[in-house]
Amino acid sequence: MKIAFDAKRAFNNYTGLGNYSRNLIMSLADSKNEFFLYTTKKNINFPLPDKSKIITPHKFVNNFIWRSILSAHDINKKNVEIFHGLSNEIPVGLNTKSIVTIHDLLFIKYPQFYNYFDRKIYDLKSRYACKNSNMIIAVSNRTKYDIIKYYGIDPEKIKVIYQSCDDEFKNKSSNLLLNYNYKNKLTKPYFIFVGGTEKRKNLIFLLKVLKAQRNLNIICVGKKDSNYDNIKNYINQNKINNQINFIKAKTTKDLASLYKNSLGLIYPSVDEGFGIPIIEAMNCSIPIIIPKNEICKEIGGKYSFYFTQNNIKSILDQLNYIINNKEEVKLRVLKNNDYVKKFSNKKQGEQLIDLYQSLVYEHKKY
């Protein structure tokens, strides 16, 4: 088969959607198909399937117009059999069978976390892709439910295919030694928070937990956005500076090491489309502390440690249990090691190829 991808995120985004795109493309490496990877720029190198061609716009073409419209003309000329939009959108004017991955519709569910312009653009692209693609991949059952609820899409058009994470997190023999620069900051046992300072990630709740329990230490890994000033002000006003460190993980190996040297992951996010840090942490064999919301229960399984959303006493009970019941924690971590195998690159690749073939076969019958 000839398969084309909107691969902009794979080549230009170091987190979230970029990780999803790279892992998905690499999961197809053994499929012996021909791949066309459309991207406006190429800033990240990663292993590609053998028969892969990277396609970029001409020098004087507007990148937005090329990605949204003009790339479709090139895809049509190449007689591509499947086009897969990896991040909530597809170009206008495709004549081939198309699939879109929808990661979330959180911009509709939680408008308070997004500015007006971004919400409108995200909605326009996602709605068009859902209505005009032949199939939709949802990264979770929760996201599938939201697609049906907000866009009125037939459930039969949506297939849930779980994503995986980088193999570095799964490497049980990898070096647990921390980067020297991190060691200087992390002299006390710590829990890890991965998610940045955007309001939806709910870091402010975690700061309130630090204020309530002064012997608790957290490191935060993720992007600092416009909300960082509010976060920093709260830290200074409540004198919890010595309990929290912000660290930028320069490589996936560094992030995996930060996970593995921690007491566990705390992930208090208001909501997610999937929640990749949950399975990254499981693969690093540490306990998971997450809220009892629908997406966390779906991805976190039975053996994670759950607290009531935004309830300080509830999360402190779980944290103290983890610190004081090491044998029980070890048992639950082992069970999560087995559970997390359902989120595998191999399984994702097999499901994708089956889906691609079903669409191509259906097309050729007529």
C-alpha positions as CSV (number, residue, x, y, z in Angstrom):
1,M,0.0,0.0,0.0
2,K,0.9,3.6,-0.5
3,I,0.3,5.4,2.8
4,A,0.6,9.1,3.4
5,F,0.8,10.9,6.8
6,D,0.5,14.5,7.9
7,A,3.8,14.2,9.7
8,K,4.4,17.8,10.8
9,R,4.2,17.0,14.5
10,A,6.5,14.0,14.1
11,F,9.3,16.2,12.8
12,N,8.7,19.3,14.8
13,N,7.1,18.6,18.2
14,Y,9.2,17.1,21.0
15,T,6.3,16.1,23.3
16,G,2.6,15.0,23.2
17,L,1.5,14.9,19.6
18,G,5.0,14.6,18.3
19,N,5.7,11.5,20.4
20,Y,2.4,9.9,19.2
21,S,3.2,10.6,15.6
22,R,6.8,9.2,15.8
23,N,5.8,6.1,17.7
24,L,3.0,5.4,15.3
25,I,5.2,5.8,12.2
26,M,7.9,3.6,13.7
27,S,5.3,1.0,14.7
28,L,4.7,0.4,11.0
29,A,8.4,-0.2,10.2
30,D,8.0,-3.9,9.4
31,S,4.9,-3.6,7.3
32,K,6.7,-3.4,3.9
33,N,4.5,-0.6,2.7
34,E,5.4,2.7,1.0
35,F,5.2,5.8,3.1
36,F,4.9,9.5,2.2
37,L,5.6,11.8,5.1
38,Y,4.3,15.4,4.6
39,T,5.8,18.1,6.8
40,T,6.4,21.8,6.5
41,K,9.8,21.5,8.2
42,K,12.2,18.7,9.5
43,N,13.7,19.5,12.8
44,I,13.7,16.1,14.5
45,N,15.4,12.9,13.2
46,F,14.0,9.5,14.1
47,P,14.1,6.0,12.6
48,L,11.8,5.7,9.5
49,P,10.4,2.7,7.8
50,D,12.6,1.6,4.8
51,K,10.3,2.8,2.0
52,S,9.7,6.3,3.3
53,K,9.9,9.7,1.5
54,I,9.7,13.0,3.3
55,I,7.8,15.7,1.3
56,T,8.1,19.4,2.1
57,P,6.6,22.5,0.4
58,H,8.5,24.6,-2.2
59,K,10.5,27.4,-0.7
60,F,8.1,30.2,-1.5
61,V,4.9,28.4,-0.7
62,N,3.0,29.4,2.5
63,N,3.3,26.5,4.9
64,F,-0.3,26.8,6.3
65,I,-1.9,26.9,2.8
66,W,0.4,24.0,1.7
67,R,-0.5,21.8,4.6
68,S,-4.2,22.6,4.7
69,I,-4.9,22.6,0.9
70,L,-2.0,22.2,-1.5
71,S,-0.6,19.0,-0.1
72,A,-3.9,17.2,-1.0
73,H,-3.2,17.8,-4.7
74,D,0.2,16.1,-4.4
75,I,-1.3,13.2,-2.5
76,N,-4.0,12.8,-5.1
77,K,-1.4,12.8,-7.9
78,K,0.7,10.0,-6.2
79,N,-2.4,7.7,-6.1
80,V,-1.9,7.2,-2.4
81,E,-4.3,4.6,-1.1
82,I,-4.6,5.8,2.5
83,F,-4.0,9.3,4.0
84,H,-3.7,9.4,7.8
85,G,-3.9,12.8,9.6
86,L,-2.1,12.2,12.9
87,S,-3.3,15.2,14.9
88,N,-7.0,16.1,14.6
89,E,-6.9,17.3,10.9
90,I,-6.8,16.4,7.3
91,P,-6.2,18.6,4.2
92,V,-9.1,19.9,2.1
93,G,-9.6,18.2,-1.3
94,L,-8.4,14.7,-0.7
95,N,-9.7,12.1,-3.3
96,T,-8.2,9.1,-1.4
97,K,-9.4,7.2,1.6
98,S,-8.6,9.1,4.7
99,I,-8.3,8.5,8.4
100,V,-7.8,11.0,11.2
101,T,-6.6,10.5,14.7
102,I,-8.6,12.6,17.2
103,H,-6.6,13.0,20.5
104,D,-9.2,15.0,22.4
105,L,-11.9,17.6,22.2
106,L,-11.0,19.3,25.4
107,F,-11.1,22.7,23.8
108,I,-14.9,22.2,23.6
109,K,-15.3,20.6,27.1
110,Y,-13.1,23.2,28.9
111,P,-13.2,26.5,27.0
112,Q,-11.8,28.3,30.0
113,F,-8.5,26.7,29.4
114,Y,-8.1,28.0,25.8
115,N,-8.2,31.4,24.1
116,Y,-11.1,32.1,21.8
117,F,-9.1,32.1,18.6
118,D,-7.4,28.7,19.3
119,R,-10.8,27.1,20.2
120,K,-12.3,28.2,16.9
121,I,-9.4,26.9,14.9
122,Y,-9.2,23.6,16.7
123,D,-12.9,23.1,16.3
124,L,-13.0,24.0,12.6
125,K,-10.2,21.6,11.8
126,S,-11.4,18.7,14.1
127,R,-15.0,19.0,12.9
128,Y,-14.0,19.0,9.3
129,A,-11.7,16.0,9.7
130,C,-14.4,14.0,11.6
131,K,-17.1,14.7,9.0
132,N,-15.0,14.2,5.9
133,S,-12.6,11.3,6.8
134,N,-13.6,7.7,6.1
135,M,-12.6,6.5,9.5
136,I,-11.6,8.1,12.8
137,I,-9.1,6.8,15.3
138,A,-9.8,7.8,18.9
139,V,-6.9,7.4,21.3
140,S,-9.3,6.3,24.1
141,N,-12.9,5.3,24.7
142,R,-13.4,8.6,26.5
143,T,-12.3,10.5,23.4
144,K,-14.6,8.3,21.3
145,Y,-17.5,9.2,23.6
146,D,-16.7,12.9,23.2
147,I,-16.5,12.7,19.4
148,I,-20.0,11.2,19.3
149,K,-21.4,13.7,21.8
150,Y,-20.0,16.9,20.4
151,Y,-19.9,16.1,16.6
152,G,-22.7,13.6,16.3
153,I,-20.5,11.0,14.5
154,D,-21.7,7.4,13.9
155,P,-19.9,5.2,16.5
156,E,-19.3,2.7,13.7
157,K,-17.0,5.2,12.1
158,I,-14.7,5.4,15.1
159,K,-12.1,2.9,16.2
160,V,-10.3,3.1,19.4
161,I,-6.5,2.3,19.0
162,Y,-4.4,2.9,22.1
163,Q,-1.0,4.5,21.7
164,S,2.2,3.4,23.3
165,C,5.3,5.3,24.4
166,D,9.0,5.4,23.6
167,D,10.9,2.2,24.2
168,E,13.3,4.0,26.5
169,F,10.6,3.9,29.3
170,K,10.3,0.1,28.8
171,N,14.1,-0.5,29.0
172,K,14.4,-2.3,32.4
173,S,18.1,-2.5,32.1
174,S,18.7,1.2,31.3
175,N,21.0,3.3,33.5
176,L,19.1,4.7,36.5
177,L,21.8,7.2,37.3
178,L,20.6,10.8,37.0
179,N,22.2,13.4,34.8
180,Y,24.7,15.3,37.0
181,N,22.9,18.6,36.6
182,Y,19.7,16.9,37.9
183,K,21.5,15.4,40.9
184,N,22.5,18.8,42.1
185,K,18.8,19.7,42.4
186,L,17.4,16.4,43.6
187,T,19.0,15.7,46.9
188,K,15.8,14.5,48.6
189,P,13.3,11.7,47.7
190,Y,10.7,13.1,45.3
191,F,7.5,12.5,43.4
192,I,7.4,13.5,39.8
193,F,4.8,15.6,38.0
194,V,4.9,15.6,34.2
195,G,2.7,18.0,32.3
196,G,3.9,21.7,32.4
197,T,2.2,24.7,33.9
198,E,-1.0,25.0,31.7
199,K,-4.0,25.4,33.9
200,R,-5.7,22.1,32.8
201,K,-2.7,20.1,34.1
202,N,-3.8,21.3,37.6
203,L,-0.3,22.0,39.0
204,I,-1.8,24.6,41.4
205,F,-3.6,21.8,43.2
206,L,-0.3,20.0,43.7
207,L,1.2,23.2,45.2
208,K,-1.6,23.2,47.7
209,V,-0.7,19.6,48.6
210,L,2.9,20.7,49.2
211,K,1.7,23.5,51.5
212,A,-0.3,21.0,53.5
213,Q,2.5,18.5,53.8
214,R,5.9,20.1,54.3
215,N,8.0,17.0,54.0
216,L,6.7,16.3,50.5
217,N,9.0,17.1,47.5
218,I,8.0,17.4,43.8
219,I,9.9,17.8,40.6
220,C,7.9,19.3,37.7
221,V,8.8,18.4,34.1
222,G,7.1,20.1,31.2
223,K,6.6,23.4,29.3
224,K,6.3,26.7,31.2
225,D,3.4,28.7,29.6
226,S,1.7,32.0,30.5
227,N,0.4,30.5,33.7
228,Y,3.9,30.0,35.1
229,D,4.0,33.5,36.7
230,N,0.8,32.6,38.7
231,I,2.5,29.3,39.7
232,K,5.7,31.0,40.8
233,N,3.8,33.6,42.8
234,Y,1.9,30.9,44.7
235,I,5.2,29.1,45.5
236,N,6.9,32.3,46.8
237,Q,3.9,33.5,48.8
238,N,3.5,30.1,50.5
239,K,7.2,29.5,51.0
240,I,7.3,26.1,49.4
241,N,10.4,26.9,47.2
242,N,12.5,24.2,48.8
243,Q,9.9,21.5,48.1
244,I,9.6,21.9,44.3
245,N,12.0,22.0,41.4
246,F,11.3,22.7,37.7
247,I,13.4,20.6,35.4
248,K,13.7,20.4,31.6
249,A,14.4,16.8,30.5
250,K,16.7,17.3,27.5
251,T,16.3,13.7,26.2
252,T,13.8,10.8,26.6
253,K,16.5,8.9,28.4
254,D,16.7,11.8,30.9
255,L,13.0,11.8,31.4
256,A,12.9,8.0,31.9
257,S,15.7,8.4,34.5
258,L,13.8,11.1,36.4
259,Y,10.7,8.8,36.5
260,K,12.7,5.7,37.6
261,N,14.4,7.6,40.4
262,S,11.2,9.0,41.8
263,L,8.8,7.7,44.5
264,G,6.0,7.8,41.9
265,L,4.1,9.9,39.4
266,I,1.5,12.4,40.6
267,Y,-0.8,13.3,37.7
268,P,-3.7,15.6,38.9
269,S,-4.8,16.7,35.4
270,V,-8.4,17.9,35.2
271,D,-8.9,15.8,32.0
272,E,-7.0,14.2,29.1
273,G,-7.6,12.6,25.8
274,F,-5.2,9.8,26.8
275,G,-2.6,10.7,29.4
276,I,0.7,9.4,28.1
277,P,2.7,10.1,31.4
278,I,0.5,7.3,33.0
279,I,1.9,4.6,30.8
280,E,5.4,6.1,30.7
281,A,5.5,5.8,34.5
282,M,4.0,2.3,34.5
283,N,6.8,1.2,32.1
284,C,9.3,2.8,34.5
285,S,8.0,0.6,37.3
286,I,6.9,3.3,39.7
287,P,3.5,3.8,41.4
288,I,0.9,6.0,39.7
289,I,-1.2,8.5,41.7
290,I,-4.1,9.9,39.7
291,P,-7.6,11.4,40.1
292,K,-10.8,9.3,39.9
293,N,-11.9,10.7,36.6
294,E,-13.1,8.7,33.6
295,I,-9.9,8.9,31.4
296,C,-7.5,8.2,34.3
297,K,-9.6,5.1,35.3
298,E,-9.6,3.9,31.7
299,I,-5.8,4.2,31.2
300,G,-4.7,3.8,34.8
301,G,-6.3,0.4,35.3
302,K,-7.0,-1.3,38.7
303,Y,-3.6,-1.0,40.3
304,S,-2.9,2.7,40.3
305,F,-3.6,4.8,43.4
306,Y,-6.7,7.0,43.0
307,F,-7.7,10.1,44.8
308,T,-10.8,12.3,44.7
309,Q,-10.2,15.2,42.2
310,N,-9.0,18.3,44.0
311,N,-9.3,16.8,47.5
312,I,-6.1,17.4,49.5
313,K,-6.9,14.9,52.2
314,S,-7.6,12.2,49.6
315,I,-4.3,12.5,47.8
316,L,-2.3,12.8,51.0
317,D,-3.9,9.5,52.2
318,Q,-2.6,7.9,49.0
319,L,0.8,9.4,49.2
320,N,1.3,8.4,52.8
321,Y,0.1,4.9,52.0
322,I,2.7,4.6,49.3
323,I,5.5,5.8,51.6
324,N,4.5,3.5,54.4
325,N,3.5,0.3,52.6
326,K,6.4,-0.6,50.4
327,E,5.6,-4.3,49.9
328,E,2.0,-3.6,48.7
329,V,3.3,-0.8,46.4
330,K,5.8,-3.2,44.9
331,L,3.0,-5.8,44.2
332,R,0.8,-3.2,42.5
333,V,3.7,-1.9,40.4
334,L,4.4,-5.5,39.2
335,K,0.7,-5.9,38.3
336,N,0.9,-2.6,36.4
337,N,4.0,-3.9,34.5
338,D,1.8,-6.6,33.1
339,Y,-1.3,-4.4,32.6
340,V,0.7,-1.8,30.6
341,K,1.6,-4.4,27.9
342,K,-1.8,-3.7,26.3
343,F,-0.4,-0.3,25.2
344,S,2.2,-1.6,22.8
345,N,3.8,-0.3,19.6
346,K,3.4,-3.8,18.1
347,K,-0.3,-4.0,18.8
348,Q,-0.8,-0.5,17.6
349,G,1.0,-1.2,14.3
350,E,-1.0,-4.4,13.7
351,Q,-4.3,-2.6,14.3
352,L,-3.4,0.2,12.0
353,I,-2.4,-2.1,9.1
354,D,-5.7,-4.0,9.6
355,L,-7.6,-0.7,9.4
356,Y,-5.8,0.5,6.4
357,Q,-6.3,-2.7,4.5
358,S,-10.0,-2.9,5.4
359,L,-10.5,0.6,3.8
360,V,-8.4,-0.2,0.7
361,Y,-10.2,-3.6,0.3
362,E,-13.6,-1.9,0.7
363,H,-12.6,0.7,-1.9
364,K,-11.4,-1.9,-4.5
365,K,-14.6,-4.0,-4.2
366,Y,-16.6,-1.2,-6.0
